[in-house]
Amino acid sequence: MADNSIAGTAEDVLSLCRALRDATGLLGMTSSEEADLLGRVALAEQAATTTVDQTGVEIQLRALRYLLVEVADGPISAFMADYAARIIGDGIGRLFS
């Protein structure tokens, strides 16, 4: 389970969320998958801006990372998944050093 110690900051999370919103067409997702992703993006943004407990942020980031690794198939999905993994700090999903 989460250990309340993600490596990234709230600004990192918000930056990822903005990038995902701007690049949905480049993620290679169906409209229902994209809607799920955008719902998770909204939850991650809310968690990053309204909580001091990092568990909520980490849960949402892990969900985003899962969608980016397992569902997305577009040209930038690997980069977005890597960024999410860097923010979480556990290295799972890291593709680039």
MODELLER restraints for C-alpha pairs under 7 A, 6 or more apart:
rsr = mdl.restraints
at = mdl.atoms
rsr.add(forms.Gaussian(group=physical.xy_distance, feature=features.Distance(at['CA:2:A'], at['CA:55:A']), mean=6.12, stdev=0.5))
rsr.add(forms.Gaussian(group=physical.xy_distance, feature=features.Distance(at['CA:4:A'], at['CA:54:A']), mean=5.17, stdev=0.5))
rsr.add(forms.Gaussian(group=physical.xy_distance, feature=features.Distance(at['CA:4:A'], at['CA:55:A']), mean=5.30, stdev=0.5))
rsr.add(forms.Gaussian(group=physical.xy_distance, feature=features.Distance(at['CA:5:A'], at['CA:54:A']), mean=6.89, stdev=0.5))
rsr.add(forms.Gaussian(group=physical.xy_distance, feature=features.Distance(at['CA:6:A'], at['CA:58:A']), mean=6.67, stdev=0.5))
rsr.add(forms.Gaussian(group=physical.xy_distance, feature=features.Distance(at['CA:6:A'], at['CA:87:A']), mean=6.46, stdev=0.5))
rsr.add(forms.Gaussian(group=physical.xy_distance, feature=features.Distance(at['CA:6:A'], at['CA:88:A']), mean=4.68, stdev=0.5))
rsr.add(forms.Gaussian(group=physical.xy_distance, feature=features.Distance(at['CA:6:A'], at['CA:89:A']), mean=5.77, stdev=0.5))
rsr.add(forms.Gaussian(group=physical.xy_distance, feature=features.Distance(at['CA:7:A'], at['CA:87:A']), mean=5.27, stdev=0.5))
rsr.add(forms.Gaussian(group=physical.xy_distance, feature=features.Distance(at['CA:7:A'], at['CA:88:A']), mean=5.45, stdev=0.5))
rsr.add(forms.Gaussian(group=physical.xy_distance, feature=features.Distance(at['CA:7:A'], at['CA:89:A']), mean=4.79, stdev=0.5))
rsr.add(forms.Gaussian(group=physical.xy_distance, feature=features.Distance(at['CA:8:A'], at['CA:87:A']), mean=4.13, stdev=0.5))
rsr.add(forms.Gaussian(group=physical.xy_distance, feature=features.Distance(at['CA:8:A'], at['CA:88:A']), mean=6.35, stdev=0.5))
rsr.add(forms.Gaussian(group=physical.xy_distance, feature=features.Distance(at['CA:10:A'], at['CA:48:A']), mean=5.07, stdev=0.5))
rsr.add(forms.Gaussian(group=physical.xy_distance, feature=features.Distance(at['CA:10:A'], at['CA:49:A']), mean=6.89, stdev=0.5))
rsr.add(forms.Gaussian(group=physical.xy_distance, feature=features.Distance(at['CA:12:A'], at['CA:87:A']), mean=6.82, stdev=0.5))
rsr.add(forms.Gaussian(group=physical.xy_distance, feature=features.Distance(at['CA:13:A'], at['CA:48:A']), mean=6.66, stdev=0.5))
rsr.add(forms.Gaussian(group=physical.xy_distance, feature=features.Distance(at['CA:14:A'], at['CA:45:A']), mean=5.90, stdev=0.5))
rsr.add(forms.Gaussian(group=physical.xy_distance, feature=features.Distance(at['CA:17:A'], at['CA:41:A']), mean=5.58, stdev=0.5))
rsr.add(forms.Gaussian(group=physical.xy_distance, feature=features.Distance(at['CA:17:A'], at['CA:45:A']), mean=6.76, stdev=0.5))
rsr.add(forms.Gaussian(group=physical.xy_distance, feature=features.Distance(at['CA:24:A'], at['CA:34:A']), mean=6.89, stdev=0.5))
rsr.add(forms.Gaussian(group=physical.xy_distance, feature=features.Distance(at['CA:26:A'], at['CA:74:A']), mean=5.30, stdev=0.5))
rsr.add(forms.Gaussian(group=physical.xy_distance, feature=features.Distance(at['CA:26:A'], at['CA:75:A']), mean=6.14, stdev=0.5))
rsr.add(forms.Gaussian(group=physical.xy_distance, feature=features.Distance(at['CA:26:A'], at['CA:76:A']), mean=6.25, stdev=0.5))
rsr.add(forms.Gaussian(group=physical.xy_distance, feature=features.Distance(at['CA:27:A'], at['CA:72:A']), mean=5.39, stdev=0.5))
rsr.add(forms.Gaussian(group=physical.xy_distance, feature=features.Distance(at['CA:27:A'], at['CA:73:A']), mean=5.91, stdev=0.5))
rsr.add(forms.Gaussian(group=physical.xy_distance, feature=features.Distance(at['CA:27:A'], at['CA:74:A']), mean=3.99, stdev=0.5))
rsr.add(forms.Gaussian(group=physical.xy_distance, feature=features.Distance(at['CA:27:A'], at['CA:75:A']), mean=6.54, stdev=0.5))
rsr.add(forms.Gaussian(group=physical.xy_distance, feature=features.Distance(at['CA:27:A'], at['CA:76:A']), mean=6.15, stdev=0.5))
rsr.add(forms.Gaussian(group=physical.xy_distance, feature=features.Distance(at['CA:27:A'], at['CA:77:A']), mean=5.25, stdev=0.5))
rsr.add(forms.Gaussian(group=physical.xy_distance, feature=features.Distance(at['CA:28:A'], at['CA:72:A']), mean=5.43, stdev=0.5))
rsr.add(forms.Gaussian(group=physical.xy_distance, feature=features.Distance(at['CA:28:A'], at['CA:73:A']), mean=4.71, stdev=0.5))
rsr.add(forms.Gaussian(group=physical.xy_distance, feature=features.Distance(at['CA:28:A'], at['CA:74:A']), mean=4.01, stdev=0.5))
rsr.add(forms.Gaussian(group=physical.xy_distance, feature=features.Distance(at['CA:29:A'], at['CA:72:A']), mean=5.42, stdev=0.5))
rsr.add(forms.Gaussian(group=physical.xy_distance, feature=features.Distance(at['CA:29:A'], at['CA:73:A']), mean=6.77, stdev=0.5))
rsr.add(forms.Gaussian(group=physical.xy_distance, feature=features.Distance(at['CA:37:A'], at['CA:64:A']), mean=6.70, stdev=0.5))
rsr.add(forms.Gaussian(group=physical.xy_distance, feature=features.Distance(at['CA:40:A'], at['CA:60:A']), mean=6.35, stdev=0.5))
rsr.add(forms.Gaussian(group=physical.xy_distance, feature=features.Distance(at['CA:40:A'], at['CA:64:A']), mean=6.45, stdev=0.5))
rsr.add(forms.Gaussian(group=physical.xy_distance, feature=features.Distance(at['CA:43:A'], at['CA:60:A']), mean=6.61, stdev=0.5))
rsr.add(forms.Gaussian(group=physical.xy_distance, feature=features.Distance(at['CA:44:A'], at['CA:57:A']), mean=5.84, stdev=0.5))
rsr.add(forms.Gaussian(group=physical.xy_distance, feature=features.Distance(at['CA:44:A'], at['CA:60:A']), mean=5.12, stdev=0.5))
rsr.add(forms.Gaussian(group=physical.xy_distance, feature=features.Distance(at['CA:44:A'], at['CA:61:A']), mean=6.57, stdev=0.5))
rsr.add(forms.Gaussian(group=physical.xy_distance, feature=features.Distance(at['CA:47:A'], at['CA:56:A']), mean=5.84, stdev=0.5))
rsr.add(forms.Gaussian(group=physical.xy_distance, feature=features.Distance(at['CA:47:A'], at['CA:57:A']), mean=5.18, stdev=0.5))
rsr.add(forms.Gaussian(group=physical.xy_distance, feature=features.Distance(at['CA:48:A'], at['CA:57:A']), mean=5.78, stdev=0.5))
rsr.add(forms.Gaussian(group=physical.xy_distance, feature=features.Distance(at['CA:58:A'], at['CA:88:A']), mean=6.59, stdev=0.5))
rsr.add(forms.Gaussian(group=physical.xy_distance, feature=features.Distance(at['CA:61:A'], at['CA:84:A']), mean=6.44, stdev=0.5))
rsr.add(forms.Gaussian(group=physical.xy_distance, feature=features.Distance(at['CA:65:A'], at['CA:81:A']), mean=5.27, stdev=0.5))
rsr.add(forms.Gaussian(group=physical.xy_distance, feature=features.Distance(at['CA:65:A'], at['CA:84:A']), mean=5.84, stdev=0.5))
rsr.add(forms.Gaussian(group=physical.xy_distance, feature=features.Distance(at['CA:65:A'], at['CA:85:A']), mean=6.96, stdev=0.5))
rsr.add(forms.Gaussian(group=physical.xy_distance, feature=features.Distance(at['CA:68:A'], at['CA:77:A']), mean=5.66, stdev=0.5))
rsr.add(forms.Gaussian(group=physical.xy_distance, feature=features.Distance(at['CA:68:A'], at['CA:80:A']), mean=6.96, stdev=0.5))
rsr.add(forms.Gaussian(group=physical.xy_distance, feature=features.Distance(at['CA:68:A'], at['CA:81:A']), mean=5.33, stdev=0.5))
rsr.add(forms.Gaussian(group=physical.xy_distance, feature=features.Distance(at['CA:69:A'], at['CA:78:A']), mean=6.90, stdev=0.5))
rsr.add(forms.Gaussian(group=physical.xy_distance, feature=features.Distance(at['CA:69:A'], at['CA:81:A']), mean=6.07, stdev=0.5))
rsr.add(forms.Gaussian(group=physical.xy_distance, feature=features.Distance(at['CA:81:A'], at['CA:93:A']), mean=6.26, stdev=0.5))
rsr.add(forms.Gaussian(group=physical.xy_distance, feature=features.Distance(at['CA:82:A'], at['CA:93:A']), mean=5.85, stdev=0.5))
rsr.add(forms.Gaussian(group=physical.xy_distance, feature=features.Distance(at['CA:82:A'], at['CA:94:A']), mean=4.65, stdev=0.5))
rsr.add(forms.Gaussian(group=physical.xy_distance, feature=features.Distance(at['CA:82:A'], at['CA:95:A']), mean=5.86, stdev=0.5))
rsr.add(forms.Gaussian(group=physical.xy_distance, feature=features.Distance(at['CA:82:A'], at['CA:96:A']), mean=6.88, stdev=0.5))
rsr.add(forms.Gaussian(group=physical.xy_distance, feature=features.Distance(at['CA:85:A'], at['CA:91:A']), mean=5.67, stdev=0.5))
rsr.add(forms.Gaussian(group=physical.xy_distance, feature=features.Distance(at['CA:85:A'], at['CA:92:A']), mean=5.98, stdev=0.5))
rsr.add(forms.Gaussian(group=physical.xy_distance, feature=features.Distance(at['CA:85:A'], at['CA:93:A']), mean=5.66, stdev=0.5))
rsr.add(forms.Gaussian(group=physical.xy_distance, feature=features.Distance(at['CA:85:A'], at['CA:94:A']), mean=5.74, stdev=0.5))
